Amino acid sequence: MNAGLTGMDALRMLGSMAVVIVLLLAVLWGLKRIQNKMLTATHSGRMQVLETQSIGSRQKIALVRVGDNEVLLGITPTQINALGSWPSASALVKRGPQDDA
């Protein structure tokens, strides 16, 4: 009886490990997509996360609507900074054209 590890056994082990890693990555990718959809889900509150974008391993930017304004936020593990703010497109449509006369 041969008690050692054969080449075929090593290939099976490596193949099984590759399948497990691929499944793990697929589950993590799916969870991230679900999280992003939950963050951007519409609701009736005054604050709404419109979009997020990862720009590093632990940094991201987020576009948030607060009332009639949109705010671009820079988010790190230790702080959140407002990078810019402007009226939302829906607020500009509500106001309509303004006369200069």
Secondary structure, DSSP 4 states (H G I P E B T S, - for coil): ---SPPHHHHHHHHHHHHHHHHHHHHHHHHHHHHHHHHHT---SSSEEEEEEEE-SSS-EEEEEEETTEEEEEEE-SS-EEEEEEEE-HHHHHHH------
